[in-house]
């Protein structure tokens, strides 16, 4: 193995060492702050270890036939690590008052981050499946972590069963394609998707099952039913993880699968993607309209957002890869901010998170600074100009217009218009004057906590992306 290949593998070595150190630290002595500190230090070192390969301009480094580390892999690994750092800081604030063991949540999140990094650099079906399971299985325990809440245990069981079913479907689809073509590496599988037609029943069946398995992980209609229930049941930091780390890792694998074949997917696969995208945009937006539970509303919102994002799997060329990276980065930062506020005002010491809209009514008059951040993040999700969300939607629409995907562009515009209503509904509730509420001077103690610092950084990053997006486009360029 060459020095370049070892350097490309360095982030995996560092995060694996961090997992071992955290595991041993928990075994020797349980200490919440020590475990959190070790995890955060390890993640920062992993981020730093990405830089030599990413900045060297060496192009794609084929570490083994199973993995490739190129610009796209480095970008998505960085997103996974940044999102994991955000979730870690939320966990520190959220679980501070938790009366049961708190340390294992950090270990679960680190394992999931390793899975996301593996997916981002996957170049073979075996790596894809290993990364997917490393990403998903720790979060079965993560969803059910607040075991005193019966809904959390039920949500964990539901996620386990449905996630296992989706993984089995994906595996069976790959097996069918292998039986027909003998292909297992992702570039060859991508070529199969380019050539798939009605004369290849095994390939078509396999492609449909692969698409179904990935659609489940991305919460695409009609494979979305688990999303609102699991988002609602999970502790707020775990919900943030599901909305960011999981989606970034799976999207990276999907992009490599659909774009490394040297052309656009076959007309049949494109039609299937267009139908799934339009259904997700419209169904997700319409179902969010009638939600009074904030976590369920955000779950349906994520379904619509990833319907918008499917346009990058249909549109050919590097411009769509760039748009995917920009959209995912803007959505990731915004989601961290939104779920960060929910985590900051909630605690597992209570029976459940503060998640109903009525619990946020008039909150501005009690916590004006936190609500100001929440409002900015909601405006970003709605795609209002000068926010990161606007830049993400602009990039997706630009790719659609360039590729003349008018139906999908119309769906994005319609879904975004519907989305403005339910996001503004949440914002109006935050500022609604309530009888008996007195305006109070909010303590700034929250801003000195790890979670508070993360919220402030997320808001600054969101505004920076919205005002000056050029560096983000440069980073996302494959």
C-alpha positions as CSV (number, residue, x, y, z in Angstrom):
1,X,0.0,0.0,0.0
2,X,1.4,3.4,-1.0
3,X,1.8,6.5,1.2
4,X,-1.0,8.2,-0.7
5,X,-3.4,5.3,0.0
6,X,-2.5,5.3,3.7
7,X,-3.1,9.0,3.8
8,X,-6.5,8.5,2.2
9,X,-7.3,5.9,4.9
10,X,-6.1,8.1,7.8
11,X,-9.6,9.5,8.7
12,X,-10.9,5.9,9.0
13,X,-8.0,5.0,11.3
14,X,-8.5,8.1,13.5
15,X,-12.2,7.6,14.0
16,X,-11.8,3.9,14.6
17,X,-9.1,4.7,17.2
18,X,-11.6,7.2,18.8
19,X,-14.3,4.5,19.0
20,X,-11.9,2.1,20.8
21,X,-10.7,4.8,23.2
22,X,-14.2,5.9,24.0
23,X,-15.2,2.3,24.5
24,X,-12.3,1.7,26.9
25,X,-13.0,4.9,28.8
26,X,-16.6,3.9,29.4
27,X,-15.4,0.5,30.6
28,X,-12.9,2.0,33.0
29,X,-14.9,4.8,34.4
30,X,-18.3,6.3,33.5
31,X,-18.0,10.0,33.2
32,X,-20.4,12.0,30.9
33,X,-18.2,15.0,30.2
34,X,-15.0,13.0,29.7
35,X,-16.8,10.7,27.2
36,X,-18.2,13.7,25.4
37,X,-14.8,15.4,25.3
38,X,-13.0,12.4,24.0
39,X,-15.6,12.0,21.3
40,X,-15.4,15.6,20.2
41,X,-11.5,15.6,20.2
42,X,-11.5,12.4,18.1
43,X,-14.0,13.9,15.6
44,X,-11.9,17.1,15.2
45,X,-8.8,15.0,14.6
46,X,-10.7,13.0,12.0
47,X,-11.7,16.2,10.3
48,X,-8.1,17.4,10.3
49,X,-6.9,14.1,8.9
50,X,-9.2,14.6,5.8
51,X,-7.2,17.7,4.8
52,X,-4.0,16.1,3.3
53,X,-5.9,14.0,0.7
54,X,-8.6,16.6,0.1
55,X,-6.2,19.5,-0.5
56,X,-3.5,17.6,-2.3
57,X,-5.4,17.5,-5.6
58,X,-4.3,13.9,-6.2
59,X,-7.7,13.0,-7.8
60,X,-9.4,9.8,-7.0
61,X,-7.4,7.4,-4.8
62,X,-8.4,3.8,-5.2
63,X,-7.5,2.5,-1.8
64,X,-8.7,-1.0,-2.5
65,X,-11.2,-2.3,-5.0
66,X,-13.8,-1.7,-2.3
67,X,-13.1,2.0,-1.6
68,X,-12.3,5.2,-3.4
69,X,-11.4,8.5,-1.8
70,X,-11.9,11.4,-4.2
71,X,-13.1,15.0,-3.9
72,X,-16.8,14.0,-3.6
73,X,-16.0,11.4,-0.9
74,X,-13.9,13.9,1.1
75,X,-16.7,16.5,0.9
76,X,-19.4,14.1,2.1
77,X,-17.1,12.7,4.8
78,X,-16.6,16.2,6.0
79,X,-20.3,16.8,6.0
80,X,-20.9,13.6,8.0
81,X,-18.2,14.6,10.5
82,X,-19.5,18.2,10.9
83,X,-23.0,16.9,11.4
84,X,-21.8,14.4,13.9
85,X,-20.0,17.1,15.9
86,X,-23.2,19.1,16.0
87,X,-25.2,16.1,17.2
88,X,-22.5,15.4,19.9
89,X,-22.7,18.9,21.3
90,X,-26.5,18.6,21.4
91,X,-26.2,15.3,23.2
92,X,-24.0,16.9,25.9
93,X,-26.6,19.5,26.7
94,X,-29.6,17.2,26.3
95,X,-28.5,14.2,28.3
96,X,-26.9,16.3,31.2
97,X,-29.9,15.7,33.4
98,X,-30.6,12.1,32.2
99,X,-30.7,9.7,35.2
100,X,-29.7,6.5,33.4
101,X,-26.4,5.7,31.7
102,X,-25.5,8.5,29.3
103,X,-22.1,7.5,27.8
104,X,-23.2,4.9,25.3
105,X,-25.0,7.4,23.1
106,X,-21.6,8.9,22.1
107,X,-20.3,5.5,21.1
108,X,-23.4,4.8,19.0
109,X,-23.1,8.1,17.2
110,X,-19.3,7.5,16.5
111,X,-20.1,4.1,15.0
112,X,-22.8,5.7,12.8
113,X,-20.3,8.4,11.6
114,X,-17.9,5.6,10.6
115,X,-20.7,4.1,8.6
116,X,-21.5,7.4,6.9
117,X,-17.8,7.8,6.0
118,X,-17.7,4.3,4.6
119,X,-20.8,5.0,2.4
120,X,-19.3,8.2,1.1
121,X,-16.2,6.3,-0.1
122,X,-17.9,3.1,-1.2
123,X,-16.9,1.7,-4.6
124,X,-18.3,-1.8,-4.3
125,X,-21.6,-3.3,-3.2
126,X,-20.0,-5.0,-0.2
127,X,-18.8,-1.6,1.1
128,X,-22.2,-0.1,0.4
129,X,-23.9,-2.7,2.5
130,X,-21.4,-2.6,5.4
131,X,-21.6,1.2,5.5
132,X,-25.4,1.2,5.4
133,X,-25.6,-1.2,8.3
134,X,-22.9,0.6,10.3
135,X,-24.9,3.8,9.8
136,X,-28.3,2.4,10.6
137,X,-28.0,-0.2,13.3
138,X,-26.5,2.0,16.0
139,X,-29.4,4.3,15.6
140,X,-31.9,1.5,16.5
141,X,-30.5,1.8,20.0
142,X,-30.2,5.6,19.6
143,X,-33.9,6.0,18.8
144,X,-34.8,3.8,21.8
145,X,-32.2,5.4,24.1
146,X,-34.7,7.2,26.4
147,X,-36.0,3.8,27.5
148,X,-38.3,5.5,30.1
149,X,-40.4,6.8,27.2
150,X,-42.5,3.9,25.7
151,X,-42.7,5.7,22.4
152,X,-39.0,5.7,22.0
153,X,-38.8,1.9,22.5
154,X,-41.6,1.4,20.0
155,X,-39.9,3.7,17.6
156,X,-36.6,1.8,17.9
157,X,-38.4,-1.5,17.3
158,X,-40.2,0.0,14.2
159,X,-36.9,1.4,12.8
160,X,-35.2,-2.0,13.4
161,X,-37.8,-4.0,11.5
162,X,-38.3,-1.6,8.6
163,X,-34.6,-0.8,8.2
164,X,-33.8,-4.5,8.1
165,X,-36.4,-5.0,5.5
166,X,-35.0,-2.1,3.4
167,X,-31.5,-3.5,3.7
168,X,-32.7,-6.9,2.7
169,X,-34.5,-5.5,-0.3
170,X,-31.3,-3.6,-1.4
171,X,-29.2,-6.7,-1.0
172,X,-31.6,-8.9,-3.0
173,X,-31.7,-6.2,-5.7
174,X,-27.9,-6.3,-5.9
175,X,-28.0,-10.1,-6.0
176,X,-30.4,-10.0,-9.0
177,X,-28.2,-7.6,-10.9
178,X,-25.1,-9.7,-10.1
179,X,-26.9,-12.9,-11.3
180,X,-27.7,-11.1,-14.7
181,X,-24.4,-9.2,-15.2
182,X,-21.7,-10.4,-12.8
183,X,-21.2,-6.8,-11.6
184,X,-20.6,-5.8,-8.0
185,X,-18.4,-2.7,-8.2
186,X,-20.4,0.6,-8.2
187,X,-19.2,1.9,-11.6
188,X,-20.3,-1.4,-13.2
189,X,-23.6,-1.3,-11.4
190,X,-24.0,2.3,-12.6
191,X,-23.4,1.1,-16.2
192,X,-26.1,-1.5,-15.7
193,X,-28.6,1.3,-14.6
194,X,-27.6,3.3,-17.8
195,X,-28.4,0.3,-20.1
196,X,-31.4,-1.2,-18.2
197,X,-34.4,-1.9,-20.4
198,X,-37.5,-4.1,-20.7
199,X,-35.5,-6.9,-22.3
200,X,-33.6,-7.5,-19.1
201,X,-36.2,-8.5,-16.5
202,X,-33.6,-9.5,-13.8
203,X,-31.8,-6.2,-14.2
204,X,-35.0,-4.2,-14.0
205,X,-36.2,-6.1,-11.0
206,X,-32.8,-5.6,-9.3
207,X,-32.7,-1.9,-10.2
208,X,-36.3,-1.5,-8.7
209,X,-35.2,-3.2,-5.5
210,X,-32.0,-1.1,-5.2
211,X,-34.0,2.0,-5.7
212,X,-36.6,0.9,-3.1
213,X,-33.9,0.2,-0.5
214,X,-32.2,3.6,-1.0
215,X,-35.6,5.4,-1.1
216,X,-36.4,4.0,2.3
217,X,-33.2,5.4,3.8
218,X,-33.9,8.8,2.1
219,X,-37.5,8.8,3.2
220,X,-38.9,8.9,-0.4
221,X,-42.6,8.3,-1.0
222,X,-44.0,5.6,-0.8
223,X,-41.2,4.3,1.5
224,X,-41.6,7.2,4.0
225,X,-44.1,5.8,6.5
226,X,-41.5,5.2,9.2
227,X,-40.1,8.7,9.1
228,X,-42.7,10.7,11.2
229,X,-43.1,8.0,13.8
230,X,-39.4,7.5,14.3
231,X,-38.6,11.3,14.3
232,X,-41.3,11.8,16.9
233,X,-40.2,8.9,19.1
234,X,-36.4,9.5,19.1
235,X,-34.7,11.9,21.5
236,X,-34.1,15.3,19.7
237,X,-30.3,14.8,19.1
238,X,-30.9,11.4,17.6
239,X,-33.6,12.9,15.3
240,X,-31.0,15.5,14.3
241,X,-28.6,12.6,13.5
242,X,-31.3,10.8,11.4
243,X,-32.0,14.0,9.5
244,X,-28.4,14.9,8.7
245,X,-25.7,12.2,9.1
246,X,-27.9,9.3,7.7
247,X,-29.2,11.3,4.8
248,X,-25.7,12.7,3.8
249,X,-24.1,9.2,3.8
250,X,-26.9,7.6,1.8
251,X,-27.1,10.4,-0.7
252,X,-23.3,10.1,-1.3
253,X,-23.7,6.4,-2.1
254,X,-26.8,7.1,-4.3
255,X,-24.9,9.7,-6.3
256,X,-22.0,7.4,-6.9
257,X,-24.3,4.6,-8.0
258,X,-26.2,6.8,-10.4
259,X,-23.4,9.1,-11.7
260,X,-20.3,6.9,-12.1
261,X,-21.7,5.1,-15.1
262,X,-20.6,7.7,-17.6
263,X,-24.2,8.7,-18.6
264,X,-27.7,9.3,-17.4
265,X,-29.8,6.4,-16.2
266,X,-32.1,4.5,-18.6
267,X,-35.5,6.1,-19.5
268,X,-37.3,3.5,-17.3
269,X,-35.2,4.3,-14.3
270,X,-35.5,8.1,-15.0
271,X,-39.3,7.8,-15.2
272,X,-39.3,5.9,-11.8
273,X,-37.2,8.6,-10.2
274,X,-39.4,11.4,-11.6
275,X,-42.5,9.7,-10.2
276,X,-40.9,9.2,-6.8
277,X,-39.6,12.7,-6.7
278,X,-43.0,14.3,-7.6
279,X,-44.8,12.1,-5.1
280,X,-42.4,13.0,-2.3
281,X,-42.5,16.8,-3.1
282,X,-46.3,16.9,-3.1
283,X,-47.2,14.3,-0.5
284,X,-44.6,15.5,2.0
285,X,-45.7,19.1,1.6
286,X,-49.4,18.4,1.9
287,X,-49.0,16.1,4.9
288,X,-46.9,18.7,6.7
289,X,-49.8,21.2,6.4
290,X,-52.0,19.4,9.0
291,X,-49.3,18.7,11.6
292,X,-49.4,20.2,15.1
293,X,-46.5,18.1,16.2
294,X,-43.3,19.9,15.3
295,X,-41.1,16.8,14.9
296,X,-43.7,15.2,12.6
297,X,-43.9,18.4,10.6
298,X,-40.2,18.4,10.2
299,X,-40.3,14.7,9.2
300,X,-42.8,15.4,6.4
301,X,-40.7,18.5,5.4
302,X,-37.7,16.3,5.0
303,X,-39.6,14.0,2.7
304,X,-40.4,17.0,0.5
305,X,-36.8,18.2,0.6
306,X,-35.4,14.9,-0.5
307,X,-38.0,14.8,-3.3
308,X,-36.5,18.1,-4.4
309,X,-33.1,16.6,-4.2
310,X,-33.9,13.6,-6.4
311,X,-33.6,16.0,-9.4
312,X,-29.8,15.6,-9.1
313,X,-30.1,11.8,-9.7
314,X,-32.0,12.4,-12.9
315,X,-29.9,15.3,-14.3
316,X,-26.6,14.1,-15.9
317,X,-23.2,15.7,-15.5
318,X,-21.0,17.2,-12.8
319,X,-23.3,20.2,-12.4
320,X,-25.9,18.0,-10.7
321,X,-23.2,16.6,-8.4
322,X,-22.3,20.1,-7.4
323,X,-25.9,21.0,-6.8
324,X,-26.4,17.9,-4.7
325,X,-23.5,18.8,-2.5
326,X,-24.7,22.4,-2.1
327,X,-28.3,21.4,-1.3
328,X,-27.2,18.7,1.2
329,X,-24.8,21.1,3.0
330,X,-27.5,23.8,3.3
331,X,-30.1,21.4,4.5
332,X,-27.7,19.8,7.0
333,X,-26.7,23.1,8.6
334,X,-30.4,24.2,8.8
335,X,-31.6,20.9,10.2
336,X,-28.9,21.0,12.9
337,X,-30.1,24.4,13.9
338,X,-33.8,23.5,14.0
339,X,-33.4,20.2,15.9
340,X,-30.7,22.0,18.1
341,X,-33.4,24.4,19.4
342,X,-35.8,21.5,20.1
343,X,-33.0,19.7,22.0
344,X,-32.0,22.8,23.9
345,X,-35.5,23.5,25.2
346,X,-36.2,19.8,25.9
347,X,-34.7,17.2,28.3
348,X,-35.0,13.4,28.6
349,X,-35.5,14.0,32.3
350,X,-39.1,15.0,31.4
351,X,-41.6,12.6,29.9
352,X,-40.9,13.7,26.3
353,X,-39.5,16.5,24.2
354,X,-41.2,19.8,23.7
355,X,-42.6,19.0,20.3
356,X,-46.2,20.2,20.0
357,X,-46.8,23.5,18.4
358,X,-48.8,24.7,21.4
359,X,-45.7,24.4,23.6
360,X,-43.9,26.9,21.3
361,X,-46.7,29.4,21.2
362,X,-45.5,32.8,22.4
363,X,-42.0,31.4,23.2
364,X,-40.4,34.6,21.8
365,X,-41.6,36.5,24.8
366,X,-39.8,34.1,27.1
367,X,-36.7,33.1,25.1
368,X,-36.2,35.8,22.4
369,X,-32.6,34.8,21.5
370,X,-33.2,31.1,21.0
371,X,-36.5,31.8,19.1
372,X,-34.6,34.3,16.8
373,X,-32.2,31.4,15.8
374,X,-35.2,29.1,15.4
375,X,-36.9,31.6,13.1
376,X,-33.9,32.1,11.0
377,X,-33.6,28.3,10.5
378,X,-37.3,28.0,9.6
379,X,-36.9,30.8,7.0
380,X,-33.9,28.8,5.6
381,X,-36.0,25.7,5.3
382,X,-38.6,27.7,3.5
383,X,-36.0,28.9,1.0
384,X,-36.2,32.6,1.7
385,X,-33.5,34.7,0.0
386,X,-30.3,35.5,1.9
387,X,-30.5,32.1,3.7
388,X,-28.7,28.9,2.9
389,X,-32.0,27.2,2.0
390,X,-32.5,29.6,-0.9
391,X,-29.1,28.8,-2.3
392,X,-29.8,25.0,-2.1
393,X,-33.1,25.3,-3.9
394,X,-31.7,27.7,-6.5
395,X,-28.9,25.2,-7.3
396,X,-31.5,22.3,-7.7
397,X,-33.8,24.4,-9.9
398,X,-30.8,25.6,-12.0
399,X,-29.8,22.0,-12.7
400,X,-33.4,21.1,-13.6
401,X,-33.7,24.1,-16.0
402,X,-30.4,23.3,-17.6
403,X,-31.5,19.6,-18.1
404,X,-35.0,20.7,-19.2
405,X,-36.7,18.7,-16.4
406,X,-39.7,21.0,-16.4
407,X,-42.0,18.7,-14.6
408,X,-39.6,18.3,-11.7
409,X,-38.8,22.0,-11.6
410,X,-42.6,22.7,-11.4
411,X,-42.8,20.2,-8.5
412,X,-40.1,22.0,-6.6
413,X,-41.8,25.4,-7.1
414,X,-45.2,24.0,-6.0
415,X,-43.8,22.1,-3.0
416,X,-41.8,25.2,-1.9
417,X,-44.8,27.4,-2.2
418,X,-46.8,25.0,0.0
419,X,-43.8,24.8,2.4
420,X,-43.8,28.5,3.0
421,X,-47.3,28.3,4.5
422,X,-46.4,25.6,7.2
423,X,-43.1,27.2,8.0
424,X,-44.7,30.6,8.5
425,X,-47.4,28.9,10.6
426,X,-44.7,27.8,13.0
427,X,-43.0,31.2,13.0
428,X,-46.3,33.0,13.7
429,X,-46.9,30.7,16.7
430,X,-43.5,31.6,18.1
431,X,-44.4,35.3,18.2
432,X,-48.0,35.0,19.2
433,X,-48.8,37.1,22.2
434,X,-50.2,35.0,25.0
435,X,-52.4,36.1,27.9
436,X,-50.5,36.1,31.1
437,X,-47.1,36.0,29.4
438,X,-44.7,38.7,30.5
439,X,-41.6,39.6,28.6
440,X,-38.5,38.5,30.5
441,X,-34.8,39.1,30.1
442,X,-33.5,35.7,28.9
443,X,-30.4,34.4,30.6
444,X,-27.5,33.9,28.2
445,X,-26.4,30.8,30.1
446,X,-27.7,28.7,27.1
447,X,-25.1,30.3,24.8
448,X,-22.2,29.3,27.0
449,X,-23.2,25.6,26.8
450,X,-21.9,23.3,24.0
451,X,-25.3,23.1,22.5
452,X,-25.7,26.9,22.5
453,X,-22.4,27.5,20.9
454,X,-23.3,24.9,18.2
455,X,-26.6,26.8,17.5
456,X,-24.8,30.1,17.2
457,X,-22.2,28.6,14.8
458,X,-25.0,26.9,12.7
459,X,-26.9,30.2,12.4
460,X,-23.7,32.0,11.3
461,X,-22.8,29.3,8.8
462,X,-26.4,29.3,7.4
463,X,-26.3,33.1,6.9
464,X,-22.8,33.0,5.4
465,X,-23.9,30.3,2.9
466,X,-26.9,32.5,2.0
467,X,-25.0,35.7,1.6
468,X,-21.8,34.4,0.0
469,X,-22.2,30.9,-1.4
470,X,-19.2,30.8,-3.7
471,X,-16.9,28.9,-1.3
472,X,-19.6,26.3,-0.8
473,X,-20.0,25.8,-4.6
474,X,-16.2,25.4,-4.9
475,X,-16.1,22.8,-2.1
476,X,-19.0,20.8,-3.6
477,X,-17.5,20.8,-7.1
478,X,-16.4,17.2,-7.9
